[in-house]
Amino acid sequence: MTIDDVGHGACDAQAVQWAIGCALSDEVLERARVHSRSAALRVIRPDDLVTMDHREDRLNLYLDAHDVIVRVRCG
């Protein structure tokens, strides 16, 4: 992957399954965004209200109460 590939096209959540079980950090967030080729990233904590809009270029990271990633999805 080149730097030109990052942030272009649809998000690829399969490419960031490695993030499940990782503690939230700036490094993990950026690595996940780059590997998924997403233009945007959204962190969703328990009890967060989220909009229902779907963006194919956005990676959603779902956290548990301890800020550990438990699920990754595009949208």
N, CA, C, O and CB atoms as a CASP TS submission, in Angstrom:
PFRMAT TS
TARGET T0000
AUTHOR 0000-0000-0000
METHOD Language model
MODEL 1
PARENT N/A
ATOM      1  N   MET     1       0.849  -1.172   0.000  1.00  0.00           N
ATOM      2  CA  MET     1       0.000   0.000   0.000  1.00  0.00           C
ATOM      3  C   MET     1       0.895   1.236   0.000  1.00  0.00           C
ATOM      4  O   MET     1       1.862   1.320   0.757  1.00  0.00           O
ATOM      5  CB  MET     1      -0.966  -0.002   1.223  1.00  0.00           C
ATOM      6  N   THR     2       0.561   2.174  -0.847  1.00  0.00           N
ATOM      7  CA  THR     2       1.307   3.425  -0.877  1.00  0.00           C
ATOM      8  C   THR     2       0.521   4.491  -0.127  1.00  0.00           C
ATOM      9  O   THR     2      -0.656   4.311   0.186  1.00  0.00           O
ATOM     10  CB  THR     2       1.590   3.871  -2.337  1.00  0.00           C
ATOM     11  N   ILE     3       1.182   5.585   0.149  1.00  0.00           N
ATOM     12  CA  ILE     3       0.512   6.680   0.847  1.00  0.00           C
ATOM     13  C   ILE     3      -0.644   7.215   0.008  1.00  0.00           C
ATOM     14  O   ILE     3      -1.616   7.731   0.560  1.00  0.00           O
ATOM     15  CB  ILE     3       1.509   7.810   1.167  1.00  0.00           C
ATOM     16  N   ASP     4      -0.554   7.100  -1.320  1.00  0.00           N
ATOM     17  CA  ASP     4      -1.624   7.566  -2.196  1.00  0.00           C
ATOM     18  C   ASP     4      -2.885   6.721  -2.068  1.00  0.00           C
ATOM     19  O   ASP     4      -3.977   7.195  -2.382  1.00  0.00           O
ATOM     20  CB  ASP     4      -1.154   7.562  -3.632  1.00  0.00           C
ATOM     21  N   ASP     5      -2.752   5.473  -1.609  1.00  0.00           N
ATOM     22  CA  ASP     5      -3.903   4.591  -1.458  1.00  0.00           C
ATOM     23  C   ASP     5      -4.717   4.902  -0.207  1.00  0.00           C
ATOM     24  O   ASP     5      -5.893   4.544  -0.131  1.00  0.00           O
ATOM     25  CB  ASP     5      -3.447   3.154  -1.423  1.00  0.00           C
ATOM     26  N   VAL     6      -4.121   5.548   0.750  1.00  0.00           N
ATOM     27  CA  VAL     6      -4.771   5.793   2.042  1.00  0.00           C
ATOM     28  C   VAL     6      -5.885   6.822   1.883  1.00  0.00           C
ATOM     29  O   VAL     6      -5.691   7.888   1.298  1.00  0.00           O
ATOM     30  CB  VAL     6      -3.741   6.275   3.092  1.00  0.00           C
ATOM     31  N   GLY     7      -7.056   6.479   2.416  1.00  0.00           N
ATOM     32  CA  GLY     7      -8.160   7.422   2.415  1.00  0.00           C
ATOM     33  C   GLY     7      -8.918   7.513   1.110  1.00  0.00           C
ATOM     34  O   GLY     7      -9.717   8.432   0.928  1.00  0.00           O
ATOM     35  N   HIS     8      -8.689   6.587   0.196  1.00  0.00           N
ATOM     36  CA  HIS     8      -9.386   6.601  -1.087  1.00  0.00           C
ATOM     37  C   HIS     8     -10.218   5.342  -1.220  1.00  0.00           C
ATOM     38  O   HIS     8      -9.748   4.247  -0.910  1.00  0.00           O
ATOM     39  CB  HIS     8      -8.389   6.723  -2.261  1.00  0.00           C
ATOM     40  N   GLY     9     -11.440   5.487  -1.677  1.00  0.00           N
ATOM     41  CA  GLY     9     -12.291   4.329  -1.890  1.00  0.00           C
ATOM     42  C   GLY     9     -13.027   3.920  -0.635  1.00  0.00           C
ATOM     43  O   GLY     9     -13.060   4.641   0.363  1.00  0.00           O
ATOM     44  N   ALA    10     -13.609   2.754  -0.716  1.00  0.00           N
ATOM     45  CA  ALA    10     -14.431   2.256   0.382  1.00  0.00           C
ATOM     46  C   ALA    10     -13.574   1.719   1.521  1.00  0.00           C
ATOM     47  O   ALA    10     -12.457   1.245   1.310  1.00  0.00           O
ATOM     48  CB  ALA    10     -15.374   1.171  -0.117  1.00  0.00           C
ATOM     49  N   CYS    11     -14.108   1.800   2.706  1.00  0.00           N
ATOM     50  CA  CYS    11     -13.481   1.264   3.915  1.00  0.00           C
ATOM     51  C   CYS    11     -13.403  -0.259   3.825  1.00  0.00           C
ATOM     52  O   CYS    11     -14.291  -0.898   3.260  1.00  0.00           O
ATOM     53  CB  CYS    11     -14.269   1.696   5.183  1.00  0.00           C
ATOM     54  N   ASP    12     -12.346  -0.835   4.377  1.00  0.00           N
ATOM     55  CA  ASP    12     -12.167  -2.291   4.408  1.00  0.00           C
ATOM     56  C   ASP    12     -11.976  -2.734   5.861  1.00  0.00           C
ATOM     57  O   ASP    12     -10.854  -2.736   6.369  1.00  0.00           O
ATOM     58  CB  ASP    12     -10.944  -2.730   3.525  1.00  0.00           C
ATOM     59  N   ALA    13     -13.064  -3.106   6.524  1.00  0.00           N
ATOM     60  CA  ALA    13     -13.004  -3.506   7.934  1.00  0.00           C
ATOM     61  C   ALA    13     -12.247  -4.814   8.123  1.00  0.00           C
ATOM     62  O   ALA    13     -11.660  -5.034   9.183  1.00  0.00           O
ATOM     63  CB  ALA    13     -14.410  -3.640   8.503  1.00  0.00           C
ATOM     64  N   GLN    14     -12.249  -5.679   7.126  1.00  0.00           N
ATOM     65  CA  GLN    14     -11.528  -6.950   7.233  1.00  0.00           C
ATOM     66  C   GLN    14     -10.037  -6.723   7.457  1.00  0.00           C
ATOM     67  O   GLN    14      -9.372  -7.525   8.113  1.00  0.00           O
ATOM     68  CB  GLN    14     -11.745  -7.794   5.973  1.00  0.00           C
ATOM     69  N   ALA    15      -9.523  -5.640   6.917  1.00  0.00           N
ATOM     70  CA  ALA    15      -8.091  -5.348   7.021  1.00  0.00           C
ATOM     71  C   ALA    15      -7.672  -4.909   8.417  1.00  0.00           C
ATOM     72  O   ALA    15      -6.478  -4.826   8.709  1.00  0.00           O
ATOM     73  CB  ALA    15      -7.716  -4.281   6.029  1.00  0.00           C
ATOM     74  N   VAL    16      -8.642  -4.626   9.282  1.00  0.00           N
ATOM     75  CA  VAL    16      -8.300  -4.151  10.627  1.00  0.00           C
ATOM     76  C   VAL    16      -8.892  -5.021  11.730  1.00  0.00           C
ATOM     77  O   VAL    16      -9.094  -4.549  12.848  1.00  0.00           O
ATOM     78  CB  VAL    16      -8.773  -2.728  10.806  1.00  0.00           C
ATOM     79  N   GLN    17      -9.166  -6.258  11.434  1.00  0.00           N
ATOM     80  CA  GLN    17      -9.652  -7.179  12.468  1.00  0.00           C
ATOM     81  C   GLN    17      -8.614  -7.359  13.576  1.00  0.00           C
ATOM     82  O   GLN    17      -8.958  -7.717  14.703  1.00  0.00           O
ATOM     83  CB  GLN    17     -10.003  -8.544  11.849  1.00  0.00           C
ATOM     84  N   TRP    18      -7.356  -7.111  13.254  1.00  0.00           N
ATOM     85  CA  TRP    18      -6.282  -7.200  14.250  1.00  0.00           C
ATOM     86  C   TRP    18      -6.519  -6.231  15.418  1.00  0.00           C
ATOM     87  O   TRP    18      -5.997  -6.446  16.512  1.00  0.00           O
ATOM     88  CB  TRP    18      -4.920  -6.906  13.591  1.00  0.00           C
ATOM     89  N   ALA    19      -7.304  -5.164  15.193  1.00  0.00           N
ATOM     90  CA  ALA    19      -7.512  -4.139  16.221  1.00  0.00           C
ATOM     91  C   ALA    19      -8.426  -4.611  17.354  1.00  0.00           C
ATOM     92  O   ALA    19      -8.409  -4.034  18.441  1.00  0.00           O
ATOM     93  CB  ALA    19      -8.095  -2.890  15.588  1.00  0.00           C
ATOM     94  N   ILE    20      -9.216  -5.646  17.108  1.00  0.00           N
ATOM     95  CA  ILE    20     -10.106  -6.151  18.156  1.00  0.00           C
ATOM     96  C   ILE    20      -9.259  -6.670  19.316  1.00  0.00           C
ATOM     97  O   ILE    20      -8.374  -7.506  19.134  1.00  0.00           O
ATOM     98  CB  ILE    20     -11.045  -7.277  17.606  1.00  0.00           C
ATOM     99  N   GLY    21      -9.546  -6.161  20.499  1.00  0.00           N
ATOM    100  CA  GLY    21      -8.775  -6.516  21.690  1.00  0.00           C
ATOM    101  C   GLY    21      -7.694  -5.509  22.037  1.00  0.00           C
ATOM    102  O   GLY    21      -7.090  -5.591  23.107  1.00  0.00           O
ATOM    103  N   CYS    22      -7.441  -4.553  21.141  1.00  0.00           N
ATOM    104  CA  CYS    22      -6.430  -3.517  21.405  1.00  0.00           C
ATOM    105  C   CYS    22      -7.037  -2.388  22.236  1.00  0.00           C
ATOM    106  O   CYS    22      -8.203  -2.031  22.071  1.00  0.00           O
ATOM    107  CB  CYS    22      -5.855  -2.956  20.075  1.00  0.00           C
ATOM    108  N   ALA    23      -6.227  -1.842  23.120  1.00  0.00           N
ATOM    109  CA  ALA    23      -6.639  -0.664  23.878  1.00  0.00           C
ATOM    110  C   ALA    23      -6.593   0.554  22.963  1.00  0.00           C
ATOM    111  O   ALA    23      -5.728   0.652  22.093  1.00  0.00           O
ATOM    112  CB  ALA    23      -5.731  -0.454  25.128  1.00  0.00           C
ATOM    113  N   LEU    24      -7.511   1.465  23.160  1.00  0.00           N
ATOM    114  CA  LEU    24      -7.580   2.677  22.363  1.00  0.00           C
ATOM    115  C   LEU    24      -6.330   3.525  22.582  1.00  0.00           C
ATOM    116  O   LEU    24      -5.936   3.778  23.720  1.00  0.00           O
ATOM    117  CB  LEU    24      -8.843   3.477  22.708  1.00  0.00           C
ATOM    118  N   SER    25      -5.717   3.959  21.496  1.00  0.00           N
ATOM    119  CA  SER    25      -4.579   4.876  21.546  1.00  0.00           C
ATOM    120  C   SER    25      -4.525   5.608  20.213  1.00  0.00           C
ATOM    121  O   SER    25      -5.110   5.161  19.227  1.00  0.00           O
ATOM    122  CB  SER    25      -3.228   4.116  21.838  1.00  0.00           C
ATOM    123  N   ASP    26      -3.826   6.727  20.188  1.00  0.00           N
ATOM    124  CA  ASP    26      -3.676   7.470  18.940  1.00  0.00           C
ATOM    125  C   ASP    26      -3.005   6.612  17.876  1.00  0.00           C
ATOM    126  O   ASP    26      -3.387   6.658  16.707  1.00  0.00           O
ATOM    127  CB  ASP    26      -2.868   8.751  19.171  1.00  0.00           C
ATOM    128  N   GLU    27      -2.014   5.836  18.275  1.00  0.00           N
ATOM    129  CA  GLU    27      -1.294   4.977  17.335  1.00  0.00           C
ATOM    130  C   GLU    27      -2.218   3.924  16.721  1.00  0.00           C
ATOM    131  O   GLU    27      -2.201   3.716  15.508  1.00  0.00           O
ATOM    132  CB  GLU    27      -0.115   4.295  18.036  1.00  0.00           C
ATOM    133  N   VAL    28      -3.014   3.268  17.544  1.00  0.00           N
ATOM    134  CA  VAL    28      -3.941   2.243  17.045  1.00  0.00           C
ATOM    135  C   VAL    28      -4.987   2.886  16.136  1.00  0.00           C
ATOM    136  O   VAL    28      -5.321   2.325  15.093  1.00  0.00           O
ATOM    137  CB  VAL    28      -4.631   1.500  18.224  1.00  0.00           C
ATOM    138  N   LEU    29      -5.508   4.050  16.514  1.00  0.00           N
ATOM    139  CA  LEU    29      -6.496   4.734  15.685  1.00  0.00           C
ATOM    140  C   LEU    29      -5.948   5.043  14.302  1.00  0.00           C
ATOM    141  O   LEU    29      -6.598   4.753  13.297  1.00  0.00           O
ATOM    142  CB  LEU    29      -6.951   6.018  16.359  1.00  0.00           C
ATOM    143  N   GLU    30      -4.776   5.620  14.241  1.00  0.00           N
ATOM    144  CA  GLU    30      -4.204   5.991  12.944  1.00  0.00           C
ATOM    145  C   GLU    30      -3.849   4.759  12.128  1.00  0.00           C
ATOM    146  O   GLU    30      -4.089   4.728  10.921  1.00  0.00           O
ATOM    147  CB  GLU    30      -2.964   6.863  13.136  1.00  0.00           C
ATOM    148  N   ARG    31      -3.286   3.756  12.761  1.00  0.00           N
ATOM    149  CA  ARG    31      -2.946   2.521  12.047  1.00  0.00           C
ATOM    150  C   ARG    31      -4.210   1.862  11.480  1.00  0.00           C
ATOM    151  O   ARG    31      -4.198   1.380  10.347  1.00  0.00           O
ATOM    152  CB  ARG    31      -2.203   1.538  12.987  1.00  0.00           C
ATOM    153  N   ALA    32      -5.280   1.838  12.247  1.00  0.00           N
ATOM    154  CA  ALA    32      -6.540   1.256  11.782  1.00  0.00           C
ATOM    155  C   ALA    32      -7.110   2.056  10.615  1.00  0.00           C
ATOM    156  O   ALA    32      -7.584   1.476   9.638  1.00  0.00           O
ATOM    157  CB  ALA    32      -7.560   1.196  12.930  1.00  0.00           C
ATOM    158  N   ARG    33      -7.068   3.371  10.712  1.00  0.00           N
ATOM    159  CA  ARG    33      -7.580   4.206   9.621  1.00  0.00           C
ATOM    160  C   ARG    33      -6.797   3.963   8.341  1.00  0.00           C
ATOM    161  O   ARG    33      -7.381   3.811   7.268  1.00  0.00           O
ATOM    162  CB  ARG    33      -7.518   5.691  10.002  1.00  0.00           C
ATOM    163  N   VAL    34      -5.480   3.927   8.453  1.00  0.00           N
ATOM    164  CA  VAL    34      -4.631   3.720   7.279  1.00  0.00           C
ATOM    165  C   VAL    34      -4.859   2.336   6.685  1.00  0.00           C
ATOM    166  O   VAL    34      -5.049   2.208   5.475  1.00  0.00           O
ATOM    167  CB  VAL    34      -3.151   3.901   7.646  1.00  0.00           C
ATOM    168  N   HIS    35      -4.841   1.309   7.510  1.00  0.00           N
ATOM    169  CA  HIS    35      -5.009  -0.063   7.006  1.00  0.00           C
ATOM    170  C   HIS    35      -6.385  -0.285   6.384  1.00  0.00           C
ATOM    171  O   HIS    35      -6.517  -1.073   5.447  1.00  0.00           O
ATOM    172  CB  HIS    35      -4.792  -1.064   8.135  1.00  0.00           C
ATOM    173  N   SER    36      -7.402   0.393   6.886  1.00  0.00           N
ATOM    174  CA  SER    36      -8.753   0.232   6.338  1.00  0.00           C
ATOM    175  C   SER    36      -8.973   1.094   5.095  1.00  0.00           C
ATOM    176  O   SER    36      -9.980   0.948   4.402  1.00  0.00           O
ATOM    177  CB  SER    36      -9.792   0.582   7.397  1.00  0.00           C
ATOM    178  N   ARG    37      -8.033   1.986   4.821  1.00  0.00           N
ATOM    179  CA  ARG    37      -8.111   2.915   3.688  1.00  0.00           C
ATOM    180  C   ARG    37      -9.281   3.880   3.832  1.00  0.00           C
ATOM    181  O   ARG    37      -9.841   4.342   2.838  1.00  0.00           O
ATOM    182  CB  ARG    37      -8.237   2.142   2.379  1.00  0.00           C
ATOM    183  N   SER    38      -9.642   4.179   5.065  1.00  0.00           N
ATOM    184  CA  SER    38     -10.777   5.059   5.350  1.00  0.00           C
ATOM    185  C   SER    38     -10.362   6.518   5.358  1.00  0.00           C
ATOM    186  O   SER    38      -9.252   6.867   5.760  1.00  0.00           O
ATOM    187  CB  SER    38     -11.409   4.697   6.687  1.00  0.00           C
ATOM    188  N   ALA    39     -11.273   7.356   4.907  1.00  0.00           N
ATOM    189  CA  ALA    39     -11.051   8.795   4.971  1.00  0.00           C
ATOM    190  C   ALA    39     -11.440   9.339   6.341  1.00  0.00           C
ATOM    191  O   ALA    39     -10.963  10.396   6.753  1.00  0.00           O
ATOM    192  CB  ALA    39     -11.844   9.512   3.869  1.00  0.00           C
ATOM    193  N   ALA    40     -12.308   8.613   7.047  1.00  0.00           N
ATOM    194  CA  ALA    40     -12.807   9.079   8.347  1.00  0.00           C
ATOM    195  C   ALA    40     -12.848   7.919   9.333  1.00  0.00           C
ATOM    196  O   ALA    40     -12.882   6.748   8.955  1.00  0.00           O
ATOM    197  CB  ALA    40     -14.215   9.713   8.203  1.00  0.00           C
ATOM    198  N   LEU    41     -12.843   8.284  10.597  1.00  0.00           N
ATOM    199  CA  LEU    41     -12.858   7.291  11.665  1.00  0.00           C
ATOM    200  C   LEU    41     -13.819   7.768  12.745  1.00  0.00           C
ATOM    201  O   LEU    41     -13.853   8.952  13.080  1.00  0.00           O
ATOM    202  CB  LEU    41     -11.426   7.057  12.249  1.00  0.00           C
ATOM    203  N   ARG    42     -14.601   6.834  13.288  1.00  0.00           N
ATOM    204  CA  ARG    42     -15.528   7.186  14.372  1.00  0.00           C
ATOM    205  C   ARG    42     -15.347   6.181  15.503  1.00  0.00           C
ATOM    206  O   ARG    42     -15.377   4.970  15.286  1.00  0.00           O
ATOM    207  CB  ARG    42     -17.019   7.205  13.870  1.00  0.00           C
ATOM    208  N   VAL    43     -15.159   6.703  16.714  1.00  0.00           N
ATOM    209  CA  VAL    43     -15.030   5.876  17.914  1.00  0.00           C
ATOM    210  C   VAL    43     -16.381   5.882  18.617  1.00  0.00           C
ATOM    211  O   VAL    43     -16.951   6.940  18.883  1.00  0.00           O
ATOM    212  CB  VAL    43     -13.884   6.401  18.865  1.00  0.00           C
ATOM    213  N   ILE    44     -16.887   4.684  18.915  1.00  0.00           N
ATOM    214  CA  ILE    44     -18.204   4.553  19.535  1.00  0.00           C
ATOM    215  C   ILE    44     -18.057   3.811  20.857  1.00  0.00           C
ATOM    216  O   ILE    44     -17.660   2.647  20.902  1.00  0.00           O
ATOM    217  CB  ILE    44     -19.198   3.814  18.591  1.00  0.00           C
ATOM    218  N   ARG    45     -18.391   4.520  21.927  1.00  0.00           N
ATOM    219  CA  ARG    45     -18.319   3.945  23.272  1.00  0.00           C
ATOM    220  C   ARG    45     -19.701   3.448  23.689  1.00  0.00           C
ATOM    221  O   ARG    45     -20.708   3.841  23.101  1.00  0.00           O
ATOM    222  CB  ARG    45     -17.781   4.989  24.295  1.00  0.00           C
ATOM    223  N   PRO    46     -19.747   2.580  24.707  1.00  0.00           N
ATOM    224  CA  PRO    46     -21.055   2.128  25.198  1.00  0.00           C
ATOM    225  C   PRO    46     -21.927   3.334  25.560  1.00  0.00           C
ATOM    226  O   PRO    46     -21.450   4.303  26.151  1.00  0.00           O
ATOM    227  CB  PRO    46     -20.886   1.192  26.431  1.00  0.00           C
ATOM    228  N   ASP    47     -23.171   3.263  25.209  1.00  0.00           N
ATOM    229  CA  ASP    47     -24.162   4.313  25.491  1.00  0.00           C
ATOM    230  C   ASP    47     -23.985   5.584  24.670  1.00  0.00           C
ATOM    231  O   ASP    47     -24.709   6.554  24.896  1.00  0.00           O
ATOM    232  CB  ASP    47     -24.109   4.666  26.936  1.00  0.00           C
ATOM    233  N   ASP    48     -23.034   5.613  23.713  1.00  0.00           N
ATOM    234  CA  ASP    48     -22.928   6.762  22.813  1.00  0.00           C
ATOM    235  C   ASP    48     -24.123   6.777  21.873  1.00  0.00           C
ATOM    236  O   ASP    48     -24.592   5.729  21.428  1.00  0.00           O
ATOM    237  CB  ASP    48     -21.599   6.722  22.009  1.00  0.00           C
ATOM    238  N   LEU    49     -24.602   7.957  21.582  1.00  0.00           N
ATOM    239  CA  LEU    49     -25.613   8.127  20.549  1.00  0.00           C
ATOM    240  C   LEU    49     -24.871   8.336  19.237  1.00  0.00           C
ATOM    241  O   LEU    49     -23.945   9.144  19.166  1.00  0.00           O
ATOM    242  CB  LEU    49     -26.583   9.330  20.868  1.00  0.00           C
ATOM    243  N   VAL    50     -25.272   7.615  18.206  1.00  0.00           N
ATOM    244  CA  VAL    50     -24.615   7.759  16.906  1.00  0.00           C
ATOM    245  C   VAL    50     -25.663   8.024  15.833  1.00  0.00           C
ATOM    246  O   VAL    50     -26.796   7.549  15.913  1.00  0.00           O
ATOM    247  CB  VAL    50     -23.786   6.494  16.558  1.00  0.00           C
ATOM    248  N   THR    51     -25.262   8.781  14.844  1.00  0.00           N
ATOM    249  CA  THR    51     -26.154   9.041  13.721  1.00  0.00           C
ATOM    250  C   THR    51     -26.283   7.778  12.883  1.00  0.00           C
ATOM    251  O   THR    51     -25.401   6.919  12.911  1.00  0.00           O
ATOM    252  CB  THR    51     -25.636  10.223  12.860  1.00  0.00           C
ATOM    253  N   MET    52     -27.354   7.665  12.155  1.00  0.00           N
ATOM    254  CA  MET    52     -27.610   6.484  11.339  1.00  0.00           C
ATOM    255  C   MET    52     -27.119   6.647   9.902  1.00  0.00           C
ATOM    256  O   MET    52     -27.326   5.763   9.070  1.00  0.00           O
ATOM    257  CB  MET    52     -29.088   6.173  11.339  1.00  0.00           C
ATOM    258  N   ASP    53     -26.470   7.774   9.610  1.00  0.00           N
ATOM    259  CA  ASP    53     -25.965   7.965   8.254  1.00  0.00           C
ATOM    260  C   ASP    53     -24.870   6.950   7.955  1.00  0.00           C
ATOM    261  O   ASP    53     -24.066   6.613   8.824  1.00  0.00           O
ATOM    262  CB  ASP    53     -25.435   9.399   8.065  1.00  0.00           C
ATOM    263  N   HIS    54     -24.850   6.476   6.735  1.00  0.00           N
ATOM    264  CA  HIS    54     -23.853   5.485   6.323  1.00  0.00           C
ATOM    265  C   HIS    54     -22.856   6.158   5.396  1.00  0.00           C
ATOM    266  O   HIS    54     -23.233   6.803   4.418  1.00  0.00           O
ATOM    267  CB  HIS    54     -24.522   4.258   5.623  1.00  0.00           C
ATOM    268  N   ARG    55     -21.580   5.998   5.716  1.00  0.00           N
ATOM    269  CA  ARG    55     -20.507   6.506   4.854  1.00  0.00           C
ATOM    270  C   ARG    55     -19.583   5.345   4.544  1.00  0.00           C
ATOM    271  O   ARG    55     -18.992   4.760   5.451  1.00  0.00           O
ATOM    272  CB  ARG    55     -19.723   7.691   5.531  1.00  0.00           C
ATOM    273  N   GLU    56     -19.455   5.013   3.288  1.00  0.00           N
ATOM    274  CA  GLU    56     -18.621   3.866   2.930  1.00  0.00           C
ATOM    275  C   GLU    56     -17.136   4.138   3.121  1.00  0.00           C
ATOM    276  O   GLU    56     -16.324   3.216   3.049  1.00  0.00           O
ATOM    277  CB  GLU    56     -18.880   3.469   1.498  1.00  0.00           C
ATOM    278  N   ASP    57     -16.771   5.397   3.363  1.00  0.00           N
ATOM    279  CA  ASP    57     -15.362   5.732   3.580  1.00  0.00           C
ATOM    280  C   ASP    57     -15.028   5.932   5.059  1.00  0.00           C
ATOM    281  O   ASP    57     -13.974   6.477   5.386  1.00  0.00           O
ATOM    282  CB  ASP    57     -15.006   6.987   2.806  1.00  0.00           C
ATOM    283  N   ARG    58     -15.927   5.491   5.963  1.00  0.00           N
ATOM    284  CA  ARG    58     -15.700   5.698   7.401  1.00  0.00           C
ATOM    285  C   ARG    58     -15.564   4.357   8.126  1.00  0.00           C
ATOM    286  O   ARG    58     -16.346   3.432   7.908  1.00  0.00           O
ATOM    287  CB  ARG    58     -16.855   6.523   8.019  1.00  0.00           C
ATOM    288  N   LEU    59     -14.555   4.277   8.990  1.00  0.00           N
ATOM    289  CA  LEU    59     -14.360   3.121   9.855  1.00  0.00           C
ATOM    290  C   LEU    59     -14.938   3.438  11.225  1.00  0.00           C
ATOM    291  O   LEU    59     -14.632   4.480  11.804  1.00  0.00           O
ATOM    292  CB  LEU    59     -12.854   2.741   9.959  1.00  0.00           C
ATOM    293  N   ASN    60     -15.770   2.545  11.744  1.00  0.00           N
ATOM    294  CA  ASN    60     -16.340   2.669  13.087  1.00  0.00           C
ATOM    295  C   ASN    60     -15.641   1.681  14.010  1.00  0.00           C
ATOM    296  O   ASN    60     -15.579   0.484  13.728  1.00  0.00           O
ATOM    297  CB  ASN    60     -17.881   2.420  13.073  1.00  0.00           C
ATOM    298  N   LEU    61     -15.122   2.193  15.106  1.00  0.00           N
ATOM    299  CA  LEU    61     -14.491   1.354  16.120  1.00  0.00           C
ATOM    300  C   LEU    61     -15.378   1.372  17.363  1.00  0.00           C
ATOM    301  O   LEU    61     -15.620   2.428  17.946  1.00  0.00           O
ATOM    302  CB  LEU    61     -13.037   1.849  16.450  1.00  0.00           C
ATOM    303  N   TYR    62     -15.853   0.210  17.758  1.00  0.00           N
ATOM    304  CA  TYR    62     -16.718   0.069  18.929  1.00  0.00           C
ATOM    305  C   TYR    62     -15.867  -0.343  20.126  1.00  0.00           C
ATOM    306  O   TYR    62     -15.085  -1.291  20.048  1.00  0.00           O
ATOM    307  CB  TYR    62     -17.852  -0.971  18.669  1.00  0.00           C
ATOM    308  N   LEU    63     -16.029   0.380  21.237  1.00  0.00           N
ATOM    309  CA  LEU    63     -15.230   0.142  22.438  1.00  0.00           C
ATOM    310  C   LEU    63     -16.089  -0.431  23.555  1.00  0.00           C
ATOM    311  O   LEU    63     -17.310  -0.280  23.569  1.00  0.00           O
ATOM    312  CB  LEU    63     -14.558   1.438  22.902  1.00  0.00           C
ATOM    313  N   ASP    64     -15.414  -1.096  24.495  1.00  0.00           N
ATOM    314  CA  ASP    64     -16.108  -1.517  25.711  1.00  0.00           C
ATOM    315  C   ASP    64     -15.921  -0.430  26.770  1.00  0.00           C
ATOM    316  O   ASP    64     -15.384   0.637  26.472  1.00  0.00           O
ATOM    317  CB  ASP    64     -15.572  -2.904  26.223  1.00  0.00           C
ATOM    318  N   ALA    65     -16.351  -0.686  27.976  1.00  0.00           N
ATOM    319  CA  ALA    65     -16.279   0.301  29.060  1.00  0.00           C
ATOM    320  C   ALA    65     -14.850   0.633  29.475  1.00  0.00           C
ATOM    321  O   ALA    65     -14.621   1.612  30.186  1.00  0.00           O
ATOM    322  CB  ALA    65     -17.039  -0.203  30.258  1.00  0.00           C
ATOM    323  N   HIS    66     -13.890  -0.176  29.036  1.00  0.00           N
ATOM    324  CA  HIS    66     -12.481   0.040  29.389  1.00  0.00           C
ATOM    325  C   HIS    66     -11.669   0.571  28.214  1.00  0.00           C
ATOM    326  O   HIS    66     -10.439   0.519  28.236  1.00  0.00           O
ATOM    327  CB  HIS    66     -11.863  -1.256  29.890  1.00  0.00           C
ATOM    328  N   ASP    67     -12.348   1.081  27.187  1.00  0.00           N
ATOM    329  CA  ASP    67     -11.715   1.614  25.973  1.00  0.00           C
ATOM    330  C   ASP    67     -10.889   0.576  25.222  1.00  0.00           C
ATOM    331  O   ASP    67      -9.819   0.879  24.694  1.00  0.00           O
ATOM    332  CB  ASP    67     -10.834   2.784  26.330  1.00  0.00           C
ATOM    333  N   VAL    68     -11.397  -0.639  25.182  1.00  0.00           N
ATOM    334  CA  VAL    68     -10.800  -1.711  24.383  1.00  0.00           C
ATOM    335  C   VAL    68     -11.710  -1.923  23.174  1.00  0.00           C
ATOM    336  O   VAL    68     -12.932  -1.975  23.312  1.00  0.00           O
ATOM    337  CB  VAL    68     -10.625  -3.048  25.224  1.00  0.00           C
ATOM    338  N   ILE    69     -11.116  -2.044  22.006  1.00  0.00           N
ATOM    339  CA  ILE    69     -11.884  -2.232  20.774  1.00  0.00           C
ATOM    340  C   ILE    69     -12.498  -3.628  20.767  1.00  0.00           C
ATOM    341  O   ILE    69     -11.798  -4.629  20.919  1.00  0.00           O
ATOM    342  CB  ILE    69     -10.986  -2.021  19.519  1.00  0.00           C
ATOM    343  N   VAL    70     -13.817  -3.676  20.589  1.00  0.00           N
ATOM    344  CA  VAL    70     -14.527  -4.959  20.597  1.00  0.00           C
ATOM    345  C   VAL    70     -15.142  -5.292  19.241  1.00  0.00           C
ATOM    346  O   VAL    70     -15.534  -6.434  18.998  1.00  0.00           O
ATOM    347  CB  VAL    70     -15.612  -4.943  21.656  1.00  0.00           C
ATOM    348  N   ARG    71     -15.226  -4.298  18.358  1.00  0.00           N
ATOM    349  CA  ARG    71     -15.822  -4.533  17.041  1.00  0.00           C
ATOM    350  C   ARG    71     -15.368  -3.454  16.076  1.00  0.00           C
ATOM    351  O   ARG    71     -15.197  -2.300  16.469  1.00  0.00           O
ATOM    352  CB  ARG    71     -17.365  -4.567  17.126  1.00  0.00           C
ATOM    353  N   VAL    72     -15.172  -3.819  14.822  1.00  0.00           N
ATOM    354  CA  VAL    72     -14.853  -2.847  13.775  1.00  0.00           C
ATOM    355  C   VAL    72     -15.823  -3.051  12.622  1.00  0.00           C
ATOM    356  O   VAL    72     -16.088  -4.177  12.203  1.00  0.00           O
ATOM    357  CB  VAL    72     -13.369  -2.990  13.293  1.00  0.00           C
ATOM    358  N   ARG    73     -16.343  -1.945  12.122  1.00  0.00           N
ATOM    359  CA  ARG    73     -17.275  -1.991  10.990  1.00  0.00           C
ATOM    360  C   ARG    73     -17.099  -0.743  10.153  1.00  0.00           C
ATOM    361  O   ARG    73     -16.645   0.290  10.646  1.00  0.00           O
ATOM    362  CB  ARG    73     -18.746  -2.121  11.473  1.00  0.00           C
ATOM    363  N   CYS    74     -17.452  -0.840   8.917  1.00  0.00           N
ATOM    364  CA  CYS    74     -17.467   0.332   8.051  1.00  0.00           C
ATOM    365  C   CYS    74     -18.864   0.931   8.066  1.00  0.00           C
ATOM    366  O   CYS    74     -19.848   0.249   8.349  1.00  0.00           O
ATOM    367  CB  CYS    74     -17.031  -0.031   6.602  1.00  0.00           C
ATOM    368  N   GLY    75     -18.928   2.189   7.762  1.00  0.00           N
ATOM    369  CA  GLY    75     -20.243   2.828   7.675  1.00  0.00           C
ATOM    370  C   GLY    75     -20.319   4.133   8.269  1.00  0.00           C
ATOM    371  O   GLY    75     -21.379   4.759   8.251  1.00  0.00           O
TER
END
